[in-house]
Amino acid sequence: MARSQGVLTNKLVSIVVPAFNAADTIHETVVSALNQTYQNIEIIIVDDGSSDWTRSVAAALMRCDSRVRYIYKQNGGVASARNRGIADAQGDFIATLDADDLWYPTKLERQLERFEASSPETALVYAWCCWIDDAGNVTGSAPPIRQEGSILAQMCLGNVVISGSNALIRREALVGAGGFDESLRSRGGQGCEDWKLYLQIAERHEIAVVPEYLIGYRISPGSMSDDFRQMMRSRRMVEIEFNQTHPELAGQFARGEAILACSLALRAIEQGQFRDALELITKLSRSSLQTGIASLIWLLAGLTRRVLRWVETGARTPSSKFLPVSPHRNDQTRCSRSSN
């Protein structure tokens, strides 16, 4: 059970897990949620039209723990699946968890504690993310950002929350912001739905951070974040909408566009996609390029660091295993996989 004794101790947290052909990973993902030290939770698996064994794995998880529910819907994209789960959620707080990511056991407890210690205007609490590979090995981490309070201007530079598996959000704030924008997918710009939602929340509320690495964000070849052109297209769609209502933030958005382009270019270079890397930089708008000189320097510095690391140590090896369950708990949930 959660150790915190504040007024939020007994609040229900709804965890929405969108899943599309996620049979290979969703068991471990959901178990990492079931093994939270904060136990007053419900888990809603939203199957977005899977054609693999996702339904069977979900059925086994439901047999194992009554807190797990399952919803099937026709394929409509991750935003549609999240919104479907949110519509069925009963909790005062909502967390989304992608079906291949992992949570450290104290993730929800620490976020609720941060809500307790924060301003009543706080609507979202995030933590820090590790990168993990297909085997759950930690391969890196996001920078330890500490942006808190009214941070709309900082959020324009980029998604400080990093992952859709990170934020814990007050339900009324999430609903008030309109949920995840399903139209980005139909307009060919899927990818920045979570960033857009966090911008909308930051317009109206404060945001707080737990300065701990509590989320394992799985980076797999072929994932949505590796579609560099689509990610940039998605960001620009969101920028256009927000610039209409916040023209004073146009400079921040332009700097953020340059930062994202450089970050994606680094990833493209790591994957040997040099043409994509060049295109990401050369297609920046003039305003973004002018405001992104520092970002270009950062790109070159980052590339130099990677080359030097490779020369000194060879191929990068994982530093540790991201543990989805605590080795100190004796009451860990043990859910067996269904047979295929």
Residue pairs with C-beta under 8 A, 6 or more apart in sequence:
1 37
1 38
1 39
2 9
2 37
2 38
2 39
2 40
2 108
2 109
2 112
3 37
3 109
4 109
4 112
4 113
4 116
6 112
6 113
6 116
7 116
8 112
8 115
8 116
9 40
9 112
10 40
11 40
11 91
11 92
11 93
11 112
12 40
12 41
12 42
12 90
12 91
12 92
12 93
13 38
13 40
13 41
13 42
13 91
13 92
13 93
13 94
13 95
13 108
13 112
13 168
14 41
14 42
14 44
14 85
14 86
14 89
14 90
14 91
14 93
14 94
14 95
14 171
15 33
15 41
15 42
15 43
15 44
15 95
15 96
15 97
16 44
16 46
16 81
16 82
16 85
16 86
16 89
16 94
16 95
16 96
16 97
17 26
17 29
17 30
17 33
17 43
17 44
17 45
17 46
17 85
17 96
17 97
17 98
17 99
18 46
18 48
18 78
18 81
18 82
18 85
18 96
18 98
18 99
19 26
19 45
19 46
19 47
19 48
19 50
19 54
19 58
19 81
19 99
20 47
20 48
20 49
20 50
20 54
20 75
20 78
20 81
20 99
21 50
21 51
21 52
21 54
22 29
22 50
22 52
22 54
22 99
22 100
23 50
23 52
23 53
23 54
23 56
23 57
23 340
25 99
25 100
25 218
26 45
26 54
26 57
26 58
26 61
26 99
26 100
27 57
27 60
27 61
27 335
27 337
28 102
28 136
28 324
29 97
29 98
29 99
29 100
29 101
29 102
29 324
30 43
30 45
30 61
30 68
30 335
31 61
31 324
31 325
31 333
31 335
32 102
32 103
32 104
32 105
32 216
32 324
32 325
33 41
33 43
33 97
33 103
34 41
34 43
34 61
34 64
34 65
34 67
34 68
34 333
34 335
35 105
35 324
35 325
35 326
35 329
35 332
35 333
36 103
36 105
36 106
36 107
36 108
36 109
37 105
37 106
37 108
37 109
37 326
37 329
38 108
38 109
38 112
41 67
41 91
41 108
42 67
42 68
42 69
42 89
42 90
42 91
43 61
43 65
43 67
43 68
43 69
44 69
44 70
44 71
44 85
44 88
44 89
45 58
45 61
45 68
45 69
45 70
45 71
45 99
46 71
46 73
46 81
46 82
46 84
46 85
47 54
47 55
47 58
47 70
47 71
47 72
47 73
47 81
48 73
48 75
48 76
48 77
48 78
48 80
48 81
49 72
49 73
49 74
49 75
49 76
53 338
53 340
54 99
55 70
55 72
56 338
56 340
57 337
57 338
58 68
58 70
59 70
59 338
60 335
60 336
60 337
60 338
61 68
61 335
62 68
62 69
62 70
64 333
64 334
64 335
64 336
65 333
65 335
69 88
71 84
71 85
71 88
73 80
73 81
73 84
76 182
76 185
77 182
77 185
77 190
78 98
78 164
78 180
78 190
78 193
78 224
79 179
79 180
79 181
79 182
79 184
79 185
79 190
79 193
80 180
80 182
80 185
82 96
82 164
82 179
82 180
82 193
83 179
83 180
83 182
85 96
86 94
86 174
86 175
86 179
89 171
91 171
92 170
92 171
93 112
93 115
93 168
93 169
93 170
93 171
94 168
94 169
94 170
94 171
94 174
95 108
95 167
95 168
95 169
96 164
96 165
96 167
96 194
97 103
97 165
98 163
98 164
98 165
98 218
100 218
100 220
101 163
101 165
101 215
101 216
101 217
101 218
102 132
102 136
102 215
102 216
102 218
102 322
102 324
103 165
103 214
103 215
103 216
103 324
104 212
104 213
104 214
104 215
104 216
104 322
104 323
104 324
104 326
105 323
105 324
105 325
105 326
105 329
106 212
106 214
106 326
107 127
107 214
107 215
108 168
110 127
110 210
110 212
110 214
111 125
111 126
111 127
111 168
111 210
112 125
112 168
113 210
114 125
114 208
114 209
114 210
115 122
115 125
115 168
115 208
118 125
118 206
118 208
119 149
119 206
121 205
121 206
122 205
122 206
122 207
122 208
123 169
123 170
123 173
123 174
123 201
123 204
123 205
123 206
123 207
124 161
124 167
124 168
124 169
124 170
124 173
124 198
124 201
124 202
124 205
124 207
124 208
125 167
125 168
125 207
125 208
125 209
125 210
126 160
126 161
126 162
126 166
126 167
126 168
126 207
126 208
126 209
126 210
127 166
127 209
127 210
127 211
127 212
127 213
127 214
127 215
128 141
128 142
128 144
128 145
128 162
128 209
128 210
128 211
128 212
128 213
128 214
128 215
129 141
129 142
129 162
129 163
129 166
129 213
129 215
129 216
129 217
130 138
130 140
130 141
130 142
130 213
130 215
130 216
130 217
130 322
131 138
131 139
131 140
131 141
131 142
131 217
131 218
131 219
132 138
132 139
132 216
132 217
132 218
132 219
132 322
133 139
133 218
133 219
133 220
133 318
134 218
134 220
135 318
136 216
136 321
136 322
136 324
137 318
137 319
137 320
137 321
137 322
138 216
138 318
138 319
138 320
138 321
138 322
139 219
139 316
139 318
139 319
141 213
142 162
142 217
144 211
145 160
145 209
146 209
146 211
147 154
147 155
147 160
147 207
147 209
148 206
148 207
148 208
148 209
149 206
149 207
149 208
150 202
150 206
151 160
151 202
151 206
151 207
152 199
152 202
152 203
152 246
152 249
153 249
153 252
154 160
155 195
155 198
155 199
155 202
155 207
156 199
156 242
156 246
156 249
156 252
156 253
156 256
157 252
157 255
157 256
157 259
158 195
158 256
158 259
158 260
159 192
159 194
159 195
159 198
160 198
160 207
161 167
161 194
161 195
161 198
162 215
162 217
163 194
163 215
163 217
164 193
164 194
165 215
165 217
166 215
166 217
167 194
167 198
169 201
173 201
173 204
173 205
174 197
174 201
176 204
177 197
177 200
177 201
177 204
178 197
178 200
179 197
180 193
180 194
180 196
180 197
181 193
181 196
181 197
182 193
184 190
184 191
184 192
184 193
184 196
184 234
184 237
184 238
185 193
187 237
188 230
188 233
189 230
189 233
189 234
189 236
189 237
189 238
190 224
190 230
190 234
191 224
191 225
191 227
191 230
191 231
191 233
191 234
191 235
192 231
192 234
192 235
192 237
192 238
193 234
195 235
195 238
196 238
196 241
198 207
199 238
199 242
201 207
216 322
216 324
219 225
221 271
224 230
224 231
225 231
226 267
226 271
228 264
228 267
228 268
228 273
228 276
228 280
229 276
229 279
231 260
231 264
232 257
232 260
232 261
232 264
232 280
232 283
235 256
235 257
235 260
236 257
239 253
239 257
242 249
242 253
243 249
243 250
243 253
250 287
251 287
251 291
254 285
254 287
254 288
254 290
254 291
254 292
255 288
255 291
255 292
255 295
257 284
257 285
257 288
257 292
258 284
258 288
258 289
258 291
258 292
258 295
258 296
259 292
259 295
259 298
261 280
261 281
261 283
261 284
261 288
261 292
261 295
262 280
262 281
262 292
262 295
262 296
262 298
262 299
262 302
264 277
264 280
265 276
265 277
265 278
265 280
265 281
265 299
266 277
266 299
266 302
266 303
266 306
268 274
268 276
268 277
268 280
269 277
269 303
269 306
270 306
281 296
281 299
284 292
309 316
310 316
325 332
325 333
326 332
